[in-house]
């Protein structure tokens, strides 16, 4: 269960990054987190007026078919890269 511990730690560290990542990276983090925890996207795509909900749904939907462990590993790597960038 090492990946679970690493994933939980990365999720916690992601909320404490010194600099807010750009929106495209935030969407990637969101999608990988959801795919890692819940699997493929469910429900209906939000309506046209819900820009944020639609963007999140679309980002998550792009990961359809990716295994939970694969998504978790990518999430961990992305958080580590963001931490390294922040450290300079």
MODELLER restraints for C-alpha pairs under 7 A, 6 or more apart:
rsr = mdl.restraints
at = mdl.atoms
rsr.add(forms.Gaussian(group=physical.xy_distance, feature=features.Distance(at['CA:6:A'], at['CA:76:A']), mean=6.91, stdev=0.5))
rsr.add(forms.Gaussian(group=physical.xy_distance, feature=features.Distance(at['CA:7:A'], at['CA:72:A']), mean=5.99, stdev=0.5))
rsr.add(forms.Gaussian(group=physical.xy_distance, feature=features.Distance(at['CA:7:A'], at['CA:76:A']), mean=5.89, stdev=0.5))
rsr.add(forms.Gaussian(group=physical.xy_distance, feature=features.Distance(at['CA:10:A'], at['CA:76:A']), mean=5.54, stdev=0.5))
rsr.add(forms.Gaussian(group=physical.xy_distance, feature=features.Distance(at['CA:10:A'], at['CA:79:A']), mean=6.18, stdev=0.5))
rsr.add(forms.Gaussian(group=physical.xy_distance, feature=features.Distance(at['CA:14:A'], at['CA:79:A']), mean=6.07, stdev=0.5))
rsr.add(forms.Gaussian(group=physical.xy_distance, feature=features.Distance(at['CA:17:A'], at['CA:83:A']), mean=6.80, stdev=0.5))
rsr.add(forms.Gaussian(group=physical.xy_distance, feature=features.Distance(at['CA:18:A'], at['CA:86:A']), mean=6.82, stdev=0.5))
rsr.add(forms.Gaussian(group=physical.xy_distance, feature=features.Distance(at['CA:19:A'], at['CA:86:A']), mean=6.98, stdev=0.5))
rsr.add(forms.Gaussian(group=physical.xy_distance, feature=features.Distance(at['CA:27:A'], at['CA:56:A']), mean=6.17, stdev=0.5))
rsr.add(forms.Gaussian(group=physical.xy_distance, feature=features.Distance(at['CA:27:A'], at['CA:59:A']), mean=6.28, stdev=0.5))
rsr.add(forms.Gaussian(group=physical.xy_distance, feature=features.Distance(at['CA:28:A'], at['CA:59:A']), mean=6.65, stdev=0.5))
rsr.add(forms.Gaussian(group=physical.xy_distance, feature=features.Distance(at['CA:29:A'], at['CA:75:A']), mean=6.31, stdev=0.5))
rsr.add(forms.Gaussian(group=physical.xy_distance, feature=features.Distance(at['CA:31:A'], at['CA:56:A']), mean=6.94, stdev=0.5))
rsr.add(forms.Gaussian(group=physical.xy_distance, feature=features.Distance(at['CA:31:A'], at['CA:59:A']), mean=5.64, stdev=0.5))
rsr.add(forms.Gaussian(group=physical.xy_distance, feature=features.Distance(at['CA:31:A'], at['CA:60:A']), mean=4.22, stdev=0.5))
rsr.add(forms.Gaussian(group=physical.xy_distance, feature=features.Distance(at['CA:32:A'], at['CA:71:A']), mean=5.21, stdev=0.5))
rsr.add(forms.Gaussian(group=physical.xy_distance, feature=features.Distance(at['CA:32:A'], at['CA:72:A']), mean=6.65, stdev=0.5))
rsr.add(forms.Gaussian(group=physical.xy_distance, feature=features.Distance(at['CA:32:A'], at['CA:75:A']), mean=5.68, stdev=0.5))
rsr.add(forms.Gaussian(group=physical.xy_distance, feature=features.Distance(at['CA:33:A'], at['CA:72:A']), mean=6.82, stdev=0.5))
rsr.add(forms.Gaussian(group=physical.xy_distance, feature=features.Distance(at['CA:33:A'], at['CA:75:A']), mean=6.66, stdev=0.5))
rsr.add(forms.Gaussian(group=physical.xy_distance, feature=features.Distance(at['CA:35:A'], at['CA:60:A']), mean=6.80, stdev=0.5))
rsr.add(forms.Gaussian(group=physical.xy_distance, feature=features.Distance(at['CA:35:A'], at['CA:63:A']), mean=6.99, stdev=0.5))
rsr.add(forms.Gaussian(group=physical.xy_distance, feature=features.Distance(at['CA:35:A'], at['CA:68:A']), mean=6.10, stdev=0.5))
rsr.add(forms.Gaussian(group=physical.xy_distance, feature=features.Distance(at['CA:35:A'], at['CA:71:A']), mean=6.10, stdev=0.5))
rsr.add(forms.Gaussian(group=physical.xy_distance, feature=features.Distance(at['CA:36:A'], at['CA:68:A']), mean=4.20, stdev=0.5))
rsr.add(forms.Gaussian(group=physical.xy_distance, feature=features.Distance(at['CA:36:A'], at['CA:69:A']), mean=6.45, stdev=0.5))
rsr.add(forms.Gaussian(group=physical.xy_distance, feature=features.Distance(at['CA:36:A'], at['CA:71:A']), mean=5.00, stdev=0.5))
rsr.add(forms.Gaussian(group=physical.xy_distance, feature=features.Distance(at['CA:36:A'], at['CA:72:A']), mean=5.02, stdev=0.5))
rsr.add(forms.Gaussian(group=physical.xy_distance, feature=features.Distance(at['CA:37:A'], at['CA:68:A']), mean=6.75, stdev=0.5))
rsr.add(forms.Gaussian(group=physical.xy_distance, feature=features.Distance(at['CA:39:A'], at['CA:68:A']), mean=6.15, stdev=0.5))
rsr.add(forms.Gaussian(group=physical.xy_distance, feature=features.Distance(at['CA:40:A'], at['CA:61:A']), mean=6.99, stdev=0.5))
rsr.add(forms.Gaussian(group=physical.xy_distance, feature=features.Distance(at['CA:40:A'], at['CA:64:A']), mean=5.07, stdev=0.5))
rsr.add(forms.Gaussian(group=physical.xy_distance, feature=features.Distance(at['CA:40:A'], at['CA:65:A']), mean=6.48, stdev=0.5))
rsr.add(forms.Gaussian(group=physical.xy_distance, feature=features.Distance(at['CA:41:A'], at['CA:60:A']), mean=6.13, stdev=0.5))
rsr.add(forms.Gaussian(group=physical.xy_distance, feature=features.Distance(at['CA:41:A'], at['CA:61:A']), mean=5.55, stdev=0.5))
rsr.add(forms.Gaussian(group=physical.xy_distance, feature=features.Distance(at['CA:41:A'], at['CA:64:A']), mean=6.86, stdev=0.5))
rsr.add(forms.Gaussian(group=physical.xy_distance, feature=features.Distance(at['CA:45:A'], at['CA:54:A']), mean=6.35, stdev=0.5))
rsr.add(forms.Gaussian(group=physical.xy_distance, feature=features.Distance(at['CA:45:A'], at['CA:57:A']), mean=6.32, stdev=0.5))
rsr.add(forms.Gaussian(group=physical.xy_distance, feature=features.Distance(at['CA:46:A'], at['CA:53:A']), mean=5.93, stdev=0.5))
rsr.add(forms.Gaussian(group=physical.xy_distance, feature=features.Distance(at['CA:46:A'], at['CA:54:A']), mean=5.19, stdev=0.5))
